[in-house]
């Protein structure tokens, strides 16, 4: 069979809300093929398929803005729980 997984993580380096990083990873058969990193601000592909997806997703301004907003919407709202 096939294994598809999406992992969204908020990494907190300090109690200061400026030190939060959002990582949104897509994995197929235990190999990560694309990742959004809020520090980089865009998707990065790690396989041929991932690079093609990254190009398409990064060129869609609305889609990219929505992903960037997840840092504010999700990570910062849940920071108190993480601490």
C-alpha positions as CSV (number, residue, x, y, z in Angstrom):
1,X,0.0,0.0,0.0
2,X,0.8,3.7,0.0
3,X,1.4,6.0,2.9
4,X,0.4,9.7,2.7
5,X,0.9,12.0,5.7
6,X,0.7,15.7,6.4
7,X,2.4,17.0,9.6
8,X,1.9,20.6,10.8
9,X,4.2,21.7,13.6
10,X,4.7,24.9,15.6
11,X,8.2,25.2,17.0
12,X,8.6,27.5,19.9
13,X,12.1,28.7,20.7
14,X,11.2,31.1,23.4
15,X,8.2,32.5,25.3
16,X,8.5,35.6,23.0
17,X,5.9,35.2,20.2
18,X,8.6,36.3,17.7
19,X,10.4,33.0,18.1
20,X,7.7,30.8,16.6
21,X,8.2,28.8,13.4
22,X,5.5,26.9,11.5
23,X,6.5,23.8,9.5
24,X,3.9,22.2,7.2
25,X,5.3,18.9,5.7
26,X,3.9,16.5,3.2
27,X,5.2,12.9,3.2
28,X,4.6,10.1,0.8
29,X,5.9,6.6,1.7
30,X,8.1,8.0,4.5
31,X,9.8,10.5,2.2
32,X,9.1,14.2,2.7
33,X,8.5,15.7,-0.7
34,X,7.4,19.3,0.1
35,X,7.6,21.6,3.1
36,X,6.3,25.1,4.0
37,X,8.5,26.9,6.5
38,X,7.3,30.2,7.9
39,X,10.8,31.4,8.3
40,X,11.5,30.9,4.6
41,X,8.0,32.1,3.7
42,X,7.4,29.7,0.9
43,X,7.1,26.0,-0.1
44,X,10.3,24.1,-0.9
45,X,10.2,20.8,-2.8
46,X,12.6,17.9,-2.1
47,X,11.6,15.6,-5.0
48,X,10.7,16.2,-8.6
49,X,7.0,16.0,-7.7
50,X,7.6,18.3,-4.7
51,X,9.4,20.9,-6.7
52,X,6.6,21.0,-9.3
53,X,4.0,21.4,-6.5
54,X,6.2,24.1,-4.8
55,X,6.3,26.1,-8.0
56,X,2.6,26.0,-8.4
57,X,1.7,26.7,-4.8
58,X,4.2,29.5,-4.5
59,X,2.8,31.2,-7.6
60,X,-0.7,31.3,-6.1
61,X,-0.6,34.4,-3.9
62,X,-3.9,33.6,-2.1
63,X,-2.9,30.1,-1.3
64,X,0.5,31.2,0.0
65,X,-1.1,34.1,2.1
66,X,-3.4,31.5,3.7
67,X,-0.5,29.3,4.7
68,X,1.5,32.3,6.1
69,X,-1.6,33.3,8.1
70,X,-1.5,29.9,9.9
71,X,1.4,31.1,12.0
72,X,-0.9,33.8,13.4
73,X,-4.1,31.9,13.5
74,X,-2.9,28.6,14.9
75,X,0.6,28.8,16.4
76,X,0.4,32.0,18.2
77,X,-3.1,31.2,19.5
78,X,-1.9,27.9,21.0
79,X,1.4,29.2,22.4
80,X,0.1,29.3,26.0
81,X,-0.8,25.6,25.8
82,X,2.6,24.7,24.5
83,X,4.3,26.5,27.4
